[in-house]
Each structure stands twice: as structure tokens, then as C-alpha cells.
């Protein structure tokens, strides 16, 4: 009986030891699985962060609306003078603000400069659009006599193109600064009879 009890105790001890080893092995496996899952999660977070927050794009610079404040035009001799009130917008889709410098918006007719507008430096907040009002003074002084301006004025429509480049820096978390620029190229059609700007198309 004593021998039997000893064998039973020995077998029980060995079983307990095996069970303890198995339990420790399972715990280690769980730790390995948790560590691997955490590493994968961190990798995904870093990847998403890099593709969204840390991906810095060029802002967009657009002409959103134009109102004619003053307009005088004559077909003979061909000429025009006008004053336009325009609203421009700087759309910043980045997670950091875009600080831009002074710039000029140039207006062309048939590739000839007819006027300009000054845009003061400023800042477009993160994930937002900054709107500004500018005044554009236009005249036909530089347009050559052989242009199609006379026929356009008689027809009642004058096509204009406004273009500009806004340069600045996007700043993320006060640590990262990256130079970016926003370019504008907007075509519009001025109705000389109704004094309304039609069909503003920006690229």
C-alpha cells in the first residue's frame, strides 16, 4: 500500500508538473500572439498616419466669384476700362496650416496682360478654406490694334484669363515644414451688356 501510494503521489506530481509546463507554454504562446498583434497594429497605424496626416499636398488656389463694379467700353476706337471685385479661395486639405506669401493675380486677354490684383500674405488653417476679397483694375492699353477685341466688344463678350502662383509652407505639429505652392488658372467670360461675369472655369 505504501509503495502504491508513493507511485500515485509520483504520478500526480509528474502530472501536475506537466500541466504547469503546458500552462506556461500556453501563456508564452499568448504573449507571442499578443506581441505580434500589437506589432501589426502599430505598423497599420504608422502606415495610415503616413498616408494621411504626413502626406502633404499642394493647396488649391481658385477664383470663386467676380463682380463688375465699374465698366466703360467703346468699339471705336476699341478700348475698355473696368474694375472688378473678386473673391479668391485657398483650399488647404493638409493636417497642418499653410502660410503663404504675397502674390499677384495677373489678368490676360488674348495672351496680353490687361490688369493685376494684389493678394496679401496670410494663412489657411488645417483642413479649411481661406477666402479673400481682391480688387482687379483692367484696361486695354496694351492690346494691339490687330486683335479681335473690337469684334468681341461688338458681340458683347470678352474672354479673360486670370493666373497666379501662391508660394508658402505647410507646417505640421510645429516640427515639419515643407514648401508647397498653389497655382491658379481661371478662364471667365465677361458679358459687356449685362455687366455680369459668366462661366468661371478654374483648373
C-alpha positions as CSV (number, residue, x, y, z in Angstrom):
1,X,0.0,0.0,0.0
2,X,2.8,2.3,0.9
3,X,4.5,1.6,-2.5
4,X,1.3,2.2,-4.3
5,X,0.7,5.5,-2.5
6,X,4.2,6.6,-3.4
7,X,3.6,5.7,-7.1
8,X,0.3,7.5,-7.1
9,X,2.0,10.6,-5.5
10,X,4.8,10.4,-8.0
11,X,2.4,10.1,-10.9
12,X,0.3,13.0,-9.5
13,X,3.4,15.2,-9.1
14,X,4.6,14.5,-12.7
15,X,1.1,15.2,-14.0
16,X,1.0,18.5,-12.1
17,X,4.4,19.4,-13.4
18,X,3.4,18.6,-17.0
19,X,0.2,20.6,-16.5
20,X,2.3,23.5,-15.2
21,X,4.6,23.3,-18.1
22,X,1.7,23.2,-20.5
23,X,0.1,26.2,-18.8
24,X,3.4,28.2,-19.1
25,X,3.8,27.2,-22.7
26,X,0.2,28.4,-23.5
27,X,1.0,31.7,-21.7
28,X,4.1,32.1,-23.7
29,X,2.2,31.5,-26.9
30,X,-0.4,34.0,-25.9
31,X,2.3,36.6,-25.2
32,X,3.9,35.9,-28.6
33,X,0.5,36.2,-30.3
34,X,-0.3,39.5,-28.4
35,X,3.2,40.9,-29.2
36,X,2.7,40.0,-32.9
37,X,-0.8,41.5,-33.0
38,X,0.5,44.7,-31.3
39,X,3.3,45.0,-33.8
40,X,0.9,44.6,-36.7
41,X,-1.4,47.1,-35.2
42,X,1.4,49.6,-34.8
43,X,2.5,49.0,-38.4
44,X,-1.0,49.7,-39.6
45,X,-1.3,52.9,-37.5
46,X,2.1,54.2,-38.8
47,X,1.1,53.3,-42.4
48,X,-2.3,55.1,-42.1
49,X,-0.6,58.1,-40.4
50,X,2.0,58.3,-43.1
51,X,-0.6,58.1,-45.9
52,X,-3.0,60.6,-44.4
53,X,-1.6,63.0,-41.8
54,X,2.0,63.1,-43.0
55,X,1.2,63.2,-46.7
56,X,1.5,66.9,-47.6
57,X,-0.3,68.1,-50.7
58,X,-0.3,71.3,-52.7
59,X,-3.2,73.6,-51.6
60,X,-5.6,74.8,-54.3
61,X,-5.9,78.5,-55.3
62,X,-9.1,79.4,-57.0
63,X,-11.2,82.3,-58.2
64,X,-14.7,81.7,-56.8
65,X,-16.7,84.8,-57.8
66,X,-16.3,88.1,-59.7
67,X,-18.5,91.2,-59.6
68,X,-18.2,94.1,-62.0
69,X,-18.0,97.4,-60.1
70,X,-17.3,99.7,-63.0
71,X,-17.1,99.3,-66.8
72,X,-16.6,101.5,-69.7
73,X,-16.1,100.2,-73.2
74,X,-16.0,101.5,-76.8
75,X,-15.8,99.7,-80.1
76,X,-14.3,102.7,-82.0
77,X,-11.6,103.4,-81.1
78,X,-11.6,100.0,-79.4
79,X,-11.0,100.2,-75.6
80,X,-12.2,99.2,-72.2
81,X,-11.6,100.1,-68.6
82,X,-13.1,98.1,-65.8
83,X,-12.9,97.5,-62.1
84,X,-13.8,94.0,-60.8
85,X,-14.3,92.8,-57.2
86,X,-13.2,89.2,-56.9
87,X,-13.2,86.6,-54.2
88,X,-10.4,84.0,-54.2
89,X,-10.1,80.9,-52.1
90,X,-7.1,79.0,-50.7
91,X,-8.2,75.4,-50.0
92,X,-5.8,73.6,-47.7
93,X,-6.6,69.8,-47.3
94,X,-3.5,69.2,-45.1
95,X,-3.5,68.5,-41.4
96,X,-1.2,71.5,-40.9
97,X,-1.7,75.1,-41.7
98,X,-0.4,76.7,-45.0
99,X,1.3,80.0,-44.6
100,X,1.7,81.8,-47.9
101,X,3.5,84.9,-49.1
102,X,2.3,88.0,-51.0
103,X,1.4,87.3,-54.6
104,X,-0.2,88.9,-57.7
105,X,-3.1,87.7,-59.8
106,X,-2.5,88.6,-63.5
107,X,-5.3,89.1,-66.0
108,X,-4.8,88.4,-69.7
109,X,-6.8,89.0,-72.9
110,X,-5.6,87.0,-75.9
111,X,-2.2,86.4,-74.1
112,X,-1.7,90.2,-73.4
113,X,-1.7,91.5,-69.8
114,X,-4.6,93.8,-69.1
115,X,-4.5,94.1,-65.3
116,X,-3.5,92.7,-62.0
117,X,-4.6,92.3,-58.4
118,X,-2.6,92.1,-55.2
119,X,-3.1,89.3,-52.7
120,X,-1.6,89.8,-49.2
121,X,0.2,87.1,-47.3
122,X,-1.8,85.1,-44.9
123,X,-2.6,81.6,-43.5
124,X,-5.0,78.9,-44.4
125,X,-5.8,76.8,-41.4
126,X,-5.5,73.0,-41.4
127,X,-8.3,71.2,-43.3
128,X,-10.0,74.5,-44.2
129,X,-10.5,77.1,-46.9
130,X,-9.5,80.8,-46.6
131,X,-11.5,83.3,-48.6
132,X,-10.2,86.7,-49.5
133,X,-11.6,89.7,-51.5
134,X,-9.4,91.5,-54.0
135,X,-9.9,94.4,-56.5
136,X,-8.8,94.0,-60.1
137,X,-8.2,97.0,-62.3
138,X,-8.3,96.2,-66.0
139,X,-7.7,98.2,-69.2
140,X,-7.0,97.6,-72.9
141,X,-3.9,99.9,-73.2
142,X,-1.5,97.1,-74.2
143,X,-3.8,95.2,-76.6
144,X,-2.6,95.6,-80.2
145,X,-4.9,97.1,-82.9
146,X,-5.0,93.9,-84.9
147,X,-6.6,91.9,-82.1
148,X,-10.1,90.6,-82.0
149,X,-11.1,93.0,-79.2
150,X,-13.2,95.2,-81.5
151,X,-15.4,92.3,-82.7
152,X,-15.6,90.9,-79.2
153,X,-16.9,94.2,-77.8
154,X,-19.4,94.5,-80.6
155,X,-20.5,90.9,-79.9
156,X,-20.8,91.8,-76.2
157,X,-18.5,89.2,-74.8
158,X,-14.8,89.5,-73.7
159,X,-12.9,86.4,-72.6
160,X,-10.3,86.8,-69.8
161,X,-7.8,84.5,-68.1
162,X,-6.6,85.1,-64.5
163,X,-3.4,83.3,-63.4
164,X,-1.2,83.3,-60.3
165,X,1.1,81.2,-58.1
166,X,0.8,81.2,-54.4
167,X,4.0,80.0,-52.6
168,X,4.4,79.2,-49.0
169,X,5.0,76.4,-46.4
170,X,2.8,73.7,-44.8
171,X,3.6,73.2,-41.1
172,X,2.7,70.0,-39.2
173,X,2.8,69.9,-35.4
174,X,5.3,72.7,-35.3
175,X,8.0,70.2,-36.3
176,X,7.7,69.6,-40.0
177,X,7.8,72.5,-42.6
178,X,7.5,71.8,-46.2
179,X,7.5,74.2,-49.1
180,X,4.3,74.0,-51.2
181,X,2.7,76.1,-53.9
182,X,-0.8,76.6,-55.3
183,X,-1.3,77.6,-58.9
184,X,-4.4,79.4,-60.4
185,X,-5.5,79.4,-64.0
186,X,-9.1,80.6,-64.3
187,X,-11.0,81.5,-67.5
188,X,-14.1,83.7,-67.5
189,X,-16.4,85.4,-69.9
190,X,-17.5,89.0,-69.3
191,X,-20.9,89.9,-70.7
192,X,-20.5,93.6,-71.7
193,X,-24.2,94.2,-71.9
194,X,-25.4,92.8,-68.6
195,X,-22.0,93.5,-66.9
196,X,-22.0,90.0,-65.4
197,X,-19.1,87.6,-65.4
198,X,-20.1,84.2,-66.7
199,X,-18.7,80.7,-66.8
200,X,-15.8,81.0,-64.4
201,X,-13.7,77.8,-65.0
202,X,-10.6,77.1,-62.9
203,X,-8.0,74.4,-63.4
